[in-house]
């Protein structure tokens, strides 16, 4: 919630700053400046590149701030690291009281820090100073009764922390953390965690980059990164191609023939809302867990989308163009080749972009179930060993590749369908 509020605040401040500082100087430039009406005109709304850059920078700044990144200029309060102590008061079986200190050393996760030394001062009571080492974001159990004289006798108990009374299942805040008492009377120290995320939950950006170069060089579990990504792309391309080869002709048939429309419409409309991931158990039963099953799942993921897009493309052809072609003596085949197909291609390319995105997300999920190679297999294998940096690295790569695929399809659409949006 805090991260979301910060991000929203950055968005609002950046929008206000751009509107009042830069917006006025560029508002009179470009084609939109010559339009009398822009609000509600979709053609007047284009991506603001400044907003895109600020958005990406904001995400990385927030990410770095909440992970203690070395490349981030700002940081939110992090966990307590260093030495601290607190005073406890114990009462023995004879109802006598004595004070002693617990010295605590908090180190970063993975660091081999030694146990702090106890006080050299002479202690006259039965309570004895104790020491503990604990990692940041963790807690440490302190059994002071094992160190105190008479601590194992019945009636011994800890009654106060830094002068504040404490009882089983209660807590007392100290300078650098919280002291909890268990149901059996033992003490537990939890150091101050701050606002930063523990690396096991969210590593810093530089840790992701370092891990990426390591896997590019050495691979992961004996498989190169390029091989994992290549297998995922291969499955997506084959499944999408098969789905298009069947779905586009089927969509044309449904858009041009009443019998085909009536026969296949219930099937298409029934299968369309079913998520591809829901079909994984059935596909495994029918085709197994190897390549045939994965490609069959991707085929089904693309089939219905391409069918609907081709059908919608036929339905969206301007009837006046069909009438004009007939008046010029065109045959049905000529109308199909020169009127229907060219005018339906924009809709088909839109469906193809959606289908590729669905296939790319589906293949990763399919590889989570059973695969020897693939981006999804790498992610699920890393999650089993709590290698969060590899998991996040894989997710980022999947997003970048998916975005790249969409850009390539947009470029192909501009080249192959230059008449889109021109009537």
C-alpha positions as CSV (number, residue, x, y, z in Angstrom):
1,X,0.0,0.0,0.0
2,X,2.9,2.4,0.8
3,X,4.6,1.6,-2.5
4,X,1.3,2.2,-4.4
5,X,0.7,5.6,-2.6
6,X,4.3,6.7,-3.4
7,X,3.9,5.7,-7.1
8,X,0.5,7.6,-7.3
9,X,2.1,10.6,-5.7
10,X,5.0,10.5,-8.2
11,X,2.5,10.2,-11.1
12,X,0.5,13.2,-9.9
13,X,3.5,15.4,-9.2
14,X,5.1,14.5,-12.6
15,X,1.9,15.2,-14.4
16,X,1.5,18.6,-12.8
17,X,5.2,19.5,-13.4
18,X,5.1,18.5,-17.0
19,X,1.8,20.3,-17.7
20,X,2.9,23.6,-16.2
21,X,6.6,23.6,-17.0
22,X,6.9,21.7,-20.4
23,X,3.3,21.3,-21.6
24,X,2.7,24.9,-22.5
25,X,5.9,25.2,-24.5
26,X,5.1,22.2,-26.7
27,X,1.3,22.4,-26.8
28,X,1.5,24.7,-29.9
29,X,3.7,22.2,-31.9
30,X,2.7,19.3,-34.1
31,X,-0.5,18.3,-35.9
32,X,-2.7,18.3,-32.8
33,X,-2.2,22.0,-32.4
34,X,-4.2,22.6,-35.6
35,X,-7.2,20.6,-34.4
36,X,-10.1,22.5,-32.9
37,X,-11.2,19.5,-30.8
38,X,-8.8,16.9,-29.2
39,X,-10.6,15.6,-26.2
40,X,-12.5,12.5,-27.3
41,X,-10.5,12.3,-30.6
42,X,-8.5,9.0,-30.4
43,X,-6.2,10.0,-33.2
44,X,-5.0,13.0,-31.0
45,X,-3.9,10.7,-28.2
46,X,-0.4,9.5,-28.7
47,X,2.0,8.1,-26.0
48,X,3.9,10.9,-24.2
49,X,7.5,9.7,-24.3
50,X,8.4,11.9,-21.3
51,X,5.7,10.2,-19.3
52,X,7.0,6.8,-20.4
53,X,10.6,7.6,-19.3
54,X,9.5,9.1,-16.0
55,X,7.3,6.0,-15.3
56,X,10.2,3.6,-15.9
57,X,12.6,5.6,-13.8
58,X,10.1,5.9,-11.0
59,X,9.6,2.1,-10.9
60,X,13.3,1.5,-10.6
61,X,13.8,4.3,-8.1
62,X,11.0,2.8,-5.9
63,X,12.4,-0.7,-6.4
64,X,15.9,0.5,-5.4
65,X,14.7,2.5,-2.4
66,X,12.8,-0.4,-0.9
67,X,15.6,-2.9,-1.5
68,X,18.6,-0.9,-0.3
69,X,20.1,-0.8,-3.8
70,X,23.5,0.7,-4.3
71,X,22.5,2.4,-7.5
72,X,19.5,4.1,-6.0
73,X,19.9,7.8,-4.8
74,X,17.4,7.4,-2.0
75,X,16.5,4.7,0.4
76,X,13.6,4.1,2.9
77,X,14.7,3.1,6.4
78,X,16.3,-0.3,6.4
79,X,16.7,-3.0,9.0
80,X,18.8,-2.4,12.1
81,X,22.3,-3.6,11.6
82,X,24.8,-3.5,14.5
83,X,25.1,-4.1,18.3
84,X,22.4,-3.4,20.8
85,X,21.3,-4.6,24.2
86,X,18.5,-4.6,26.7
87,X,18.1,-5.1,30.5
88,X,15.9,-7.8,31.9
89,X,14.8,-8.4,35.5
90,X,14.5,-12.0,36.7
91,X,12.8,-13.3,39.8
92,X,14.0,-16.7,41.3
93,X,12.2,-19.3,43.4
94,X,13.0,-17.4,46.6
95,X,11.2,-14.4,45.2
96,X,14.5,-12.4,44.9
97,X,15.1,-10.2,41.9
98,X,18.2,-9.5,39.9
99,X,19.1,-7.6,36.7
100,X,21.3,-8.6,33.8
101,X,21.9,-7.5,30.2
102,X,21.5,-9.3,26.9
103,X,24.0,-8.2,24.3
104,X,22.8,-8.7,20.7
105,X,24.7,-8.4,17.4
106,X,22.5,-8.1,14.3
107,X,24.2,-8.8,11.0
108,X,23.1,-9.0,7.4
109,X,21.7,-12.3,6.1
110,X,24.6,-14.6,5.1
111,X,27.3,-12.7,7.0
112,X,29.3,-14.7,9.6
113,X,29.2,-12.4,12.6
114,X,30.6,-13.4,15.9
115,X,28.7,-13.4,19.2
116,X,29.1,-10.2,21.1
117,X,31.1,-10.1,24.3
118,X,29.2,-9.8,27.6
119,X,29.9,-7.1,30.1
120,X,33.1,-7.3,32.2
121,X,31.4,-5.7,35.2
122,X,31.0,-7.9,38.3
123,X,27.5,-9.2,38.8
124,X,26.4,-9.8,42.4
125,X,22.9,-11.2,41.7
126,X,21.9,-14.6,40.4
127,X,21.2,-13.1,36.9
128,X,24.0,-13.3,34.4
129,X,24.6,-11.3,31.2
130,X,23.9,-13.2,28.0
131,X,24.7,-12.8,24.3
132,X,23.0,-13.5,21.1
133,X,23.7,-13.1,17.4
134,X,20.8,-12.8,14.9
135,X,20.4,-12.0,11.2
136,X,18.4,-9.0,10.0
137,X,14.7,-9.7,9.4
138,X,15.0,-12.7,11.6
139,X,14.4,-13.4,15.3
140,X,16.5,-15.0,18.0
141,X,15.5,-17.1,21.0
142,X,17.2,-16.2,24.3
143,X,17.0,-18.8,27.1
144,X,18.3,-16.6,29.9
145,X,17.2,-19.2,32.5
146,X,20.0,-21.5,31.3
147,X,22.6,-18.9,32.1
148,X,21.2,-17.6,35.4
149,X,21.8,-19.3,38.7
150,X,18.7,-21.2,39.7
151,X,17.1,-20.5,36.4
152,X,16.0,-24.1,36.0
153,X,14.2,-24.1,39.4
154,X,10.5,-24.0,39.6
155,X,9.3,-20.4,40.3
156,X,12.1,-18.7,38.2
157,X,10.7,-16.2,35.8
158,X,11.6,-13.0,33.8
159,X,9.3,-10.2,35.0
160,X,10.5,-7.0,33.3
161,X,12.4,-5.7,30.2
162,X,14.1,-2.4,30.7
163,X,11.9,-1.8,33.7
164,X,8.6,-2.6,31.8
165,X,6.6,-5.6,33.2
166,X,6.4,-8.6,30.9
167,X,4.5,-11.9,31.1
168,X,4.1,-14.9,28.8
169,X,2.8,-14.0,25.3
170,X,3.5,-10.3,25.8
171,X,5.9,-8.0,24.1
172,X,8.0,-5.0,25.1
173,X,9.6,-2.6,22.7
174,X,13.3,-1.8,23.1
175,X,15.6,0.6,21.4
176,X,16.4,-1.4,18.2
177,X,13.6,-4.0,18.2
178,X,11.0,-5.9,20.2
179,X,11.4,-8.5,22.9
180,X,8.7,-11.1,23.0
181,X,8.0,-13.7,25.7
182,X,7.0,-17.2,24.7
183,X,4.3,-19.2,26.4
184,X,7.0,-21.0,28.4
185,X,8.7,-17.9,29.6
186,X,11.7,-17.7,27.2
187,X,12.6,-14.4,25.5
188,X,12.7,-13.8,21.8
189,X,14.3,-10.7,20.2
190,X,13.1,-9.3,16.9
191,X,15.3,-6.5,15.5
192,X,13.8,-3.5,13.8
193,X,13.0,-4.5,10.2
194,X,12.5,-1.1,8.6
195,X,10.6,-0.6,5.4
196,X,13.1,-2.3,3.1
197,X,12.3,-5.7,1.5
198,X,14.3,-8.8,2.5
199,X,16.3,-10.0,-0.5
200,X,14.5,-13.4,-0.4
201,X,11.3,-11.5,-1.2
202,X,12.6,-8.8,-3.5
203,X,16.3,-8.5,-4.5
204,X,17.9,-5.2,-5.5
205,X,18.1,-4.4,-9.3
206,X,21.8,-4.9,-9.4
207,X,21.4,-8.4,-8.0
208,X,19.1,-9.3,-10.9
209,X,21.6,-7.9,-13.4
210,X,24.5,-9.8,-11.8
211,X,22.5,-13.0,-11.9
212,X,21.5,-12.5,-15.5
213,X,25.2,-12.2,-16.6
214,X,26.0,-15.3,-14.6
215,X,23.3,-17.4,-16.3
216,X,24.2,-16.0,-19.7
217,X,27.8,-17.2,-19.1
218,X,27.2,-20.4,-17.2
219,X,23.6,-21.3,-17.8
220,X,21.2,-22.7,-15.2
221,X,21.2,-26.3,-14.2
222,X,23.2,-27.3,-17.2
223,X,21.0,-25.4,-19.7
224,X,22.0,-22.2,-21.4
225,X,19.7,-19.2,-21.1
226,X,19.4,-18.9,-24.9
227,X,18.3,-22.5,-25.1
228,X,15.6,-22.1,-22.5
229,X,14.2,-19.0,-24.2
230,X,14.6,-20.6,-27.6
231,X,12.5,-23.7,-26.7
232,X,9.8,-21.4,-25.3
233,X,9.8,-19.3,-28.5
234,X,9.7,-22.5,-30.7
235,X,6.7,-23.8,-28.9
236,X,4.9,-20.5,-29.2
237,X,5.6,-20.0,-32.9
238,X,4.5,-23.6,-33.8
239,X,1.4,-23.5,-31.7
240,X,0.4,-20.0,-33.0
241,X,1.1,-21.0,-36.6
242,X,-1.1,-24.1,-36.3
243,X,-3.9,-22.2,-34.6
244,X,-3.7,-19.6,-37.3
245,X,-3.7,-22.1,-40.2
246,X,-6.9,-23.6,-38.8
247,X,-8.5,-20.6,-37.2
248,X,-8.3,-18.1,-40.0
249,X,-10.0,-20.3,-42.7
250,X,-12.6,-21.3,-40.1
251,X,-13.3,-17.7,-39.3
252,X,-13.7,-16.8,-43.0
253,X,-16.0,-19.8,-43.5
254,X,-18.1,-18.7,-40.5
255,X,-18.3,-15.1,-41.8
256,X,-19.3,-16.1,-45.3
257,X,-21.5,-19.2,-44.9
258,X,-24.7,-19.6,-42.8
259,X,-24.2,-23.4,-42.3
260,X,-20.6,-23.0,-41.1
261,X,-21.7,-20.1,-38.8
262,X,-24.5,-22.2,-37.3
263,X,-22.4,-25.3,-37.0
264,X,-19.3,-23.9,-35.4
265,X,-20.6,-20.8,-33.5
266,X,-21.7,-22.8,-30.4
267,X,-18.3,-24.6,-30.3
268,X,-16.3,-21.3,-30.7
269,X,-18.4,-19.3,-28.2
270,X,-18.2,-22.2,-25.7
271,X,-14.5,-22.6,-25.9
272,X,-13.6,-18.9,-26.2
273,X,-14.1,-18.0,-22.5
274,X,-12.3,-21.1,-21.1
275,X,-8.8,-20.1,-20.0
276,X,-6.0,-22.2,-21.7
277,X,-4.6,-23.0,-18.3
278,X,-7.8,-24.8,-17.4
279,X,-7.1,-27.2,-20.3
280,X,-3.7,-28.3,-19.0
281,X,-4.9,-31.4,-17.0
282,X,-7.0,-32.6,-20.0
283,X,-4.2,-32.0,-22.5
284,X,-1.8,-33.9,-20.3
285,X,-4.2,-36.9,-20.2
286,X,-4.7,-36.8,-23.9
287,X,-1.3,-35.9,-25.3
288,X,1.1,-36.4,-22.4
289,X,3.6,-34.0,-20.8
290,X,6.1,-33.6,-23.7
291,X,6.2,-31.4,-26.7
292,X,3.0,-32.7,-28.3
293,X,1.0,-31.7,-25.2
294,X,2.5,-28.2,-25.0
295,X,2.0,-27.4,-28.7
296,X,-1.5,-28.8,-28.6
297,X,-2.3,-26.5,-25.7
298,X,-0.8,-23.5,-27.5
299,X,-2.8,-24.5,-30.7
300,X,-6.0,-24.4,-28.7
301,X,-5.0,-21.0,-27.1
302,X,-4.6,-19.4,-30.5
303,X,-7.3,-21.2,-32.4
304,X,-10.4,-19.5,-31.0
305,X,-8.8,-16.0,-30.9
306,X,-7.8,-16.3,-34.6
307,X,-11.2,-17.7,-35.5
308,X,-13.1,-14.9,-33.9
309,X,-10.8,-12.2,-35.3
310,X,-11.1,-13.6,-38.9
311,X,-14.9,-13.8,-38.5
312,X,-15.0,-10.3,-37.2
313,X,-12.8,-9.1,-40.0
314,X,-15.3,-10.5,-42.6
315,X,-18.2,-8.9,-40.7
316,X,-16.5,-5.5,-40.7
317,X,-15.9,-5.3,-44.5
318,X,-17.8,-2.3,-45.9
319,X,-20.7,-3.7,-47.9
320,X,-20.5,-0.9,-50.4
321,X,-17.1,-2.2,-51.5
322,X,-18.6,-5.7,-52.1
323,X,-21.5,-4.1,-54.1
324,X,-19.0,-2.1,-56.1
325,X,-17.0,-5.2,-56.9
326,X,-20.1,-7.1,-58.0
327,X,-21.1,-4.2,-60.2
328,X,-17.8,-4.4,-62.0
329,X,-18.3,-8.1,-62.7
330,X,-16.1,-9.6,-60.1
331,X,-16.5,-13.3,-59.2
332,X,-16.9,-14.6,-55.7
333,X,-13.2,-15.7,-55.7
334,X,-12.1,-12.3,-56.8
335,X,-14.2,-10.6,-54.1
336,X,-12.7,-12.9,-51.6
337,X,-9.1,-12.3,-52.7
338,X,-9.4,-8.5,-53.5
339,X,-12.0,-7.2,-51.2
340,X,-12.7,-9.5,-48.2
341,X,-9.2,-10.6,-47.3
342,X,-7.5,-7.2,-47.7
343,X,-10.2,-5.5,-45.6
344,X,-10.2,-8.2,-42.9
345,X,-6.4,-8.3,-42.4
346,X,-6.3,-5.4,-39.9
347,X,-8.8,-7.3,-37.6
348,X,-6.8,-10.5,-38.1
349,X,-3.5,-8.8,-37.1
350,X,-5.2,-7.4,-34.0
351,X,-6.3,-10.9,-33.1
352,X,-2.8,-12.2,-33.9
353,X,-1.2,-9.8,-31.4
354,X,-3.7,-10.9,-28.8
355,X,-3.2,-14.6,-29.6
356,X,0.6,-14.3,-29.4
357,X,0.4,-12.7,-26.0
358,X,-1.9,-15.4,-24.8
359,X,0.3,-18.1,-26.2
360,X,3.4,-16.6,-24.7
361,X,1.8,-16.5,-21.2
362,X,0.4,-20.0,-21.7
363,X,3.7,-21.6,-22.7
364,X,5.3,-20.4,-19.5
365,X,2.5,-21.9,-17.4
366,X,2.7,-25.1,-19.4
367,X,6.4,-25.4,-18.8
368,X,5.7,-25.0,-15.1
369,X,4.0,-28.4,-15.1
370,X,6.6,-30.5,-16.9
371,X,9.5,-29.5,-19.1
372,X,13.2,-30.2,-19.4
373,X,13.9,-26.8,-21.0
374,X,12.1,-23.5,-21.2
375,X,11.7,-20.2,-19.5
376,X,8.9,-21.5,-17.3
377,X,10.9,-24.5,-16.3
378,X,13.8,-22.3,-15.2
379,X,11.5,-20.1,-13.1
380,X,9.8,-23.0,-11.3
381,X,13.2,-24.7,-10.7
382,X,14.6,-21.5,-9.1
383,X,11.5,-21.0,-7.0
384,X,12.0,-24.5,-5.4
385,X,15.4,-23.2,-4.1
386,X,14.0,-19.8,-3.1
387,X,16.3,-18.1,-5.8
388,X,14.1,-15.1,-6.1
389,X,16.6,-13.2,-8.2
390,X,16.4,-15.9,-10.9
391,X,12.6,-15.9,-10.7
392,X,12.3,-12.1,-11.1
393,X,15.0,-12.2,-13.9
394,X,12.9,-14.8,-15.8
395,X,9.7,-12.8,-15.3
396,X,11.4,-9.7,-16.7
397,X,12.8,-11.6,-19.7
398,X,9.4,-13.0,-20.4
399,X,7.9,-9.5,-20.3
400,X,10.6,-8.0,-22.5
401,X,10.4,-10.8,-25.1
402,X,6.6,-10.6,-25.1
403,X,6.8,-6.8,-25.6
404,X,9.3,-7.4,-28.4
405,X,7.0,-9.9,-30.1
406,X,4.2,-7.3,-30.0
407,X,6.5,-4.6,-31.5
408,X,7.5,-6.9,-34.3
409,X,3.9,-7.7,-35.1
410,X,3.0,-4.0,-35.2
411,X,5.9,-3.4,-37.6
412,X,4.7,-6.3,-39.8
413,X,1.2,-4.9,-39.7
414,X,2.4,-1.5,-41.0
415,X,4.3,-3.2,-43.8
416,X,1.7,-5.8,-44.8
417,X,-1.4,-3.7,-44.1
418,X,-0.5,-0.1,-45.0
419,X,-4.2,0.7,-45.7
420,X,-5.3,0.1,-42.2
421,X,-7.4,3.1,-40.9
422,X,-7.5,4.7,-44.4
423,X,-11.1,3.7,-45.3
